[in-house]
C-alpha cells in the first residue's frame, strides 16, 4: 500500500506534463493550465505522505520548495482562495507536519546518500547536479511569473527542465536505471516541444 502511494504520486507528476503538453498543442502556444498546478500539488501531497510513511526525510524535504510554488501559482490563478479555509491551512502545513516526525532521519539520509559504495562520488555529484537543476526550474518559474504578475511557464523553465533531464537521463544510462530513463524520456519530448511552441510565434514575427 505504501508503494502504491508513491507510484500514484509519480503517475500524477507525469500526467501534469502530458496535460500541459496536450493543452498547449491545442492552443498552438505554451500554456500554464490550472490543472497542471492542481495535479502538481496533489502529487506533491502524496509524495510527502509517502516520505512520511517510509520515514524518509530526504523525500519530504525534497518537495518543500516546489510545494509552496505550486500553491503560489494556484493562488495567482485565483483557485487557491476558492478552497475552504480549513483545508487550505491543512495543505499549507502538511510538509511541516510531516517533516517533523521524520527529522530524526536527516543524518541517516545524508549518510545513506554519501555512503553508497555502488555509486562513485563523481557520478553521485553529477546525478545530484541534475536533480538540483531540475528543482531550480520551479524557482525560476516563480521568479519570472512574480515579475509578470501571472502564472506562466516561460522558455527558461523548459530550457532548465531539458538541461536537468538530460543530465538525469545520462546518469540513469550509466546506472542502468530503466525507471529513470523511461520517466525522464517522456518529459524530454514534452520539454523540446514546448520550446518549439514558445519560439514559433517569435520566428513568424521576425520573418514578417
N, C-alpha and C positions, 0 to 999 in steps of 0.2 A: 504493500500500500504506500509506503514511503517513496519508493522509486516511481510509482505512478504519479505522485505529486510533482516530482522533479521532471519527468518526461512531459507531463502536461504543460508545465511552465515553458520548457524548451519549444514545445509544439506551438504555443501561443506566440513566442518570440519570432518563430519562423513565419507564422501566419500573418503577423503585423507587416512584415516586409512584402509578402505576397499581396496583401490587401492594398498597401500603398502603391505598389507597382501596377496592379491592375487598374486602380482608380486613376493613376497618373497617365497610363496608356490611353484610357478612355477620354481623358481631358486633353491629351496631347501636350501636357505640361506637368512639371513636378508639383505634386500636391502634398500638403501636410494634413491628411484627414484625421478627424476626431477619433475614428475607430482605431487608427494606428496608436494613438496615445492611450486609449482605453485598454486595448489589448496589452500594451506595454506595461501599464500599471497592474493589471490583473496578473500577468505573468510574473512581474517582479514580486508581488504579494505572495504568490505561490512559491517562488524560489526562496524568498526569505523564510517562509514557513518550512520549506524543505530543509534549508540550512539549520533551522532550529531543531527539527526532528532528527537530523543527522548529528546534532551537536557540533556543527561545523562553523566556526567563527568566520573563516575566510569567505564562505558563500554569502553570509548575511552582510558583512561589511562591504563586500564587493558590489552589492546592489544599492547601497545608500545614496551615492551621488546621483546616479541616473534616476533613482526612485523619485526624488524630490523634483527633478527636472521634468519628469512625466506629469507630476501634479501641477507644476507651474504652467506647462503647455495646456493642460485641461482647464486651468483657471483663466488663462488669457483667451481661450476659446469660449468662455462663458459656461462651460459644462460643470466645472467643479462646484460652483455655488448652487447648482441645482440638486446636488446630493444632500440628503438630510445631514444636519449639523453634527449629530452624534456619530454617524457613520464616517463623516469627514475626519472627525477627531480620532477615531479608531484607526483609520487608514493612515493618517499623518503620523501617528505614534507607533505604528506597527513595527518598523525596523528597530526603533529604540527599545520597544518592549521585548523584542526577540533577541536583540544583540546582548542585552544584559545577562540573561541566563547562560549564554554560550561564551561570554567574555573570558571565562577561565580557560577556554581552549585556545586563546590567542597565541600563547607561547608555543603550544603544541603544534598549532597550524604553521607557524613560522619554521619550527624545527622540521616538520614533515616536508615543507616546501624546499628547504635548502639541504636536507639530508637524504635526498633520493639518489642512491648510487647508480640508478639506471639512466639518469639524465646528466650529461656533462654540464658543468657550470656555464660554459659559453652558450649552450643550447637553452639552458634554463633562462638565462638573461635575454636571449633572443626571443624566445616564446613569450616571456613576460612583457617585453617591449611591445610586442604585437597586441597583447591584451590591454596594456596601458593606452596605447594609441587608439585602440578600438573604443575604449571607455571615454576618451577625451572628445570623441566626436559629439557626444551629447552636451559636454561643457561648451564646445564651440557653437553648437546649435542654439543653446540657451543664450549665450552672449550675443550672437547675431540677431536672434529673434527679439531679445530685450531691447536692443538698439532700434529695431524696426517697429516695435510695439505690437507685433503679431507673430503667431506661430508659423515658422517656415522651416523647410528642410533645404538649406542653401547648397550650392555646388561644393563648398568646402566640407560640408557634412559627408557628402558622398565620396569626395577625394580621400578624406581621413578614413572613412569606412573601408574603402578599397585598399588603401595602404596597410591598415591594420589587418585586414582579412588576408591579404597576400602573404604577410609575414606569418600569420597563424596557419595558413594552408601549407606553406613551405615547411614550417615547424612540424606540422602533422605528418607530412610526407616522410620527413626524417624519422619521426617517431612511429611511423606505420599505424597511424590512428585514423581508421576509416570514418569514425563518427564525426571527428572534427573536419575531415576533408569533405564529407557529404554536406554537413551543416553549413560550412562556410562557402562551399562551392555554389550552392543555390544563391546565397547572398551576393556573391561576386557578379553574377549575371544581372541581378537587380541593381546593384550599385553602378555598373557600367551603363545600363540602360537609362537610369535616372540622370546620369551625367550627359548622355546623348540628348535626352529630352530637355535638360536645362540649357544646353548651349545651342540647340537647334534654332530657337527664336532669334538669338543674337546673331547667328550666322546669316539668317534670312535678312535681318535688318542691315547688316554690313554689305550684303550683296546688292541691296536696293540703294 
